[in-house]
């Protein structure tokens, strides 16, 4: 098993951590952040096949 972390995976983990932090600190932004996270996830899935 390769122990190297793909830069794309590291970036997604960092962004996910930031989204969770902002959601906890500012609950009024939670819905918008969830929509944004969903869009990024869909883009990731679409770009993964190319």
N, C-alpha and C positions, 0 to 999 in steps of 0.2 A: 504494500500500500504506500503510495506516494504521500509524503508528509508536507509537500509544498502547497501553499494556499494560492489559488488563482486570484490575480488582482481584481477581477470582476466580482468574484465571490466576496473578497474582503471589502470592496466598496459597497456591495449590497448589505453586508452585515453592519457596516458603519452607518449607512443611511437608515437601516431598520432601527438601530439603536437610537439614533437621533430622533426618529419619528416617535418612538415609544417615550423618550424623555420629554419631548415637547407636548405630547398628549397628556402625560401625567402632570406637567407643570401648568398647562393651559387647556383645560377640558373643553373650552369653547371651540378649539381648533381640531378636535378629535375627528369629527365627521369629514371635514375637508382633507385631513391627512389620510384618512382611510380610503377616500376616493383616489387621492394621488398615489397611494401605495398600490391600490388595485390596478391603476393604469400602468404604473411602472412594472408590476408583475406581469401583466398581459404583454407589454412590450418585450420584456425579457423572454417570455415563452415564445413569442413570434420570432424574435431575433435568434433564438437558440437553434432553430432549424436551418438557418441560412449560413 
